[in-house]
Amino acid sequence: MKDILYIRLFKSCKFFLYLQKNKPNVIMKPKNYIFQFSAIITCIFLVFQIGCNLEEIEPENNVPTVTLDSVIDRRGSPDTIVIFHGNIIDKGSSNDTERGFCWNSTGNPNLNDEHVVVGSGTGKFNATIYGLIPGENYYINAYATNSAGTSYGTQKLIETLLIIYSVPALPLSDENVTIFFDSKGSDLEGNNGIIYTHTGLVVNSSWNYVIGSWGDNGVQPALSLVGNNLYKLEVNPSIREYYNAPAGDVIEKMAFVFRNDSADLQTIDLFIDVDP
């Protein structure tokens, strides 16, 4: 654009000089000469002013546009498993776009909080996050970064689900306890039959005092259905007596694997801490 203005100015000045030399009568009176000369000086000033402004204009520089599409709480381990889904719908002004997810427990998560990078580019992306604490609130968002900066989607608040918990929350080894298993989000969700548990105690960091035999539901405890995928197991008169653990052993945890009645679906090892 600046070059075009310069060309037009050059042609205008050349035409004016041509008139002055070859057709002086066109200029006619001195006052017209002064007027036209002033107009040319004004044009010169405007062209240089516009040219300077054009040099100061920087190329368009936009951050990407990203959305957080969904958050799926998928359980099956002692730590909550959460799957994040995001989408970059506009890369902005740069092809080099980093993307990922960030989260915290206070709100408005950003790259100063816990986050994970999920490659680069546009379109849909996802990540599976392990280690979130069951039963806690988390704010989650998607982000995208290019040379212009970082943008975020709209945060979502989730409460991570509990797969196993006890009442009381930290039982003593010499008291009774009720174990609750919430199968929602696990492979046993919607089970229509009985849920059994392969269970024992953790002593010296390993399984001990296991009830029954592995894989044999006939000799292992059955849980009672409470409702809505929730089951319970009553451990009484005390933890120690239920598992026949000697008084001298320090019980660290109760250990469980829950399975369906056909023994083809089950959880991994799940634990409840015990106050010895």
N, C-alpha and C positions, 0 to 999 in steps of 0.2 A: 504493500500500500504506500509506503514511504517513497519507493522508487517511482511510482506512478505520479505522485504529487510533484516530485522533482522534474520529471519529464514535461508535465503540463506547464510548470513554471518556466522551464527553458523555452518551450515553444511560444509562450505568451511574450516573453522578453524578446525573442527573435522576431516575432511578428511586429512588436512595437517599434523595434529598430528599423525594420523594413519600411514601415509607414513613415518614420521620421526622415529616412534617406530618400525614398522614391516618391512619396506622396505627401509632401509637407502640407498641402492644402487640407488633408483630412484632419490634421491636428488643429487647424484653424486658429483659434485664439490662444494667447499665452496662458490664460487662466485654465483652458482645457488641458493644455500641456502639463501644467502643474497638477491638475486633478488626476490625470492618468499616471503621471510619475508617482504621485502619492499612493495611488491604488496598487501600483506594482511593488512599492516598498512594503505596503501592508501585506500583500500576498506573500512576499519573501519571508516576513516575520511569522506569519501564520504557518507556512510550510515548515519552517525550522522548528516552531513550537510543537506542531503535530509530530514531526519526526522524532523529537526528543521524548515526547510522551510514548510513542510507539516503542522506543528502545527500552522504556521502563516497564512495559507490560510483560509479565512473565507468562510462560505457557500454563494452560489449565492444569491444576494439581488437585485431584480429588481423592478422598479416602474411599475404600471399598464399602459396599452395602452388604451386611451380613444379617442372617436371622437365626435364632435358636428355635428349631422346629419342634423337638420333643425331648422328653427325659423319661427313660424307662428304668424303673427300679426292679432289677432282676436278682433274686436271691438264690442262695444255694451254698453259701460258705459262711464262716463266722463273720466275715466282713461283707458289708453290703456291696453288691455289684450294680453299678448304674451305667446305662448306655445313653450317651448324648448324641443328638442328631442336629446338624446345622446345615446352612446353605448360603453360599456367596452368590448373590444374584447380580452383582455389578462389581467388577474388579477395580473401578475407579480409573485413575490416570496411569496406572502402572501394571504391567503384566506380572511382576514379581510380587505375589501376594501370599504372605504367610497366614495360616488360619489355625484355629484351635478353640479350646474351651477354658474357662476359668471359673473358680468357685470359692466361696467363703461362707461363714456362718453369720455375717453381720449385714450383708446387703451390698449391692452395686459392686460385684467382683470385677477386678481388672488384672492387669499383668503383674501387679505387685503381690497378688495373692497366689494360691495354688493354681497352676494351669498346666495344660498339656498342648503341645504343638502337633497338629495333624497335617503335615505336609504343606503344600501350596497349591494355588490355582483356584478356579471357580467351580461352582456346582455344589452338589451335596457332599457332606463328609460326616464322619461319626467317630466316636472313641468310646472304649469301654474302660471305666474307672473302677479300680479296686481300693479297698481300704477305708471307705467312708464309714463312720460310726453308725451302727443301727440305732434307730430311734431319735436321730438328731435332725435339726433343720439345716438345710443348705440352700444358698442362693447360687444359681448356676447361670452362665451366659456364654454365648459364642463371641469370638472376636476375629477380626481380620486386620492385617497390617500391610501397608505398602509404603512407598517412599514419602507419601503425603502424611502418613500418620496411622493411627489405630482407631477403628470403629467397633462398636459393640451392638449386639442385638437387644432384645427385650428380655431381661432376666426372668427366671422362673424360680419359685420357691417350692422345695419338696421336703417332706419329712421321710427320711429313710426308714424302711420297714424292719421290724424285728422278726427274725425267723425262730429264735428260741429265747426264752427268758424264764425267770423263776420268781416265785413268791415264797419267802422273802427274796429280795434281789441278790443279797450276798449271804447265803445260808451258812450256818455253823455246821460242822461235821456231825455234831451230836444232836441235831434237831431235824424234824421232818420238813419237807419242802414239796411244793407243787411245781412241776415242770410244764411249761406251755410251749407247744410247737405250732407256729402259724405257717401253714403250707402255701399260702398265697405267694405267687411269684417263683415258687420252686417247682421241680419236676413232679411233685406230688399234689399240686394244686388240682382241686376237683376230683380227688380220689373218692371212689364210691365204696371202697371196702375198708377193712381195718388197717390201721397204721401200727406197725410194730417198731421196736427199737432194740438195736444192738447197743448195749450200754455197759459201762464200767467206770472205774476211777483212775485218775491220773495221780500216780505216786512216783516220786523221783523222776518226773518228766516223761513217764511212759504209761501206757494203758496197763491196768491191773484189775483183778477182781471182777472180771467180765461175767455177766449173767448169761448162761446158756452157751450155745455154740454159734459160730459165725454162719449166717445164711439160713439158720433153722428157726423159722418164726414160731414153731411149736413149743420151743423152750425159752422164748424171749418175751419180755413184757409187752402187753398191748395197751395202746393209748385209748382214752375215751374221747369221743367227739363232743366238743362243747358247742360248735356251730360255726358256720361261715368259714370253713377251712381251718378252724382252730381246734387243737387237740390238747389233752392234758394227761400227765402221768403223776400219780400220787406216790411219793417216796416216803415211806414211814415204817417203823416208828422214828427212825433217824437215818441219815445218810449212811453212817458207819454200819448200822445193823442191816440195812437193806442190802448192802453189798458184801456183808460179812468181812469187813475190814478190821484187822486187829487194832487195839487201842493205841499201840505204839507207832502206827504209820501216820505220817502227815499227809492228809488228803489235800491236794492242790486244786483239782477240778473234777467235775462230773463230765463224762464223755458219752456222746450219743451219735449213732447213725440211725436215721429214720428210714423205713422202707415200707412199700405197700405189701398187701397180703400175697401177691404172686412173686414177690422178691425180685422183680425185674426193674424196679425204679427205686432209687434211694438218694439220700443226701450224702455229702461228704462228712467228715468228722466235725461235730459241733460240740461246744464246751460251755459249761457254766462254772464260774469261779466259786470256790468254797473257802470260807474263813475257817482255818483249822482250829 
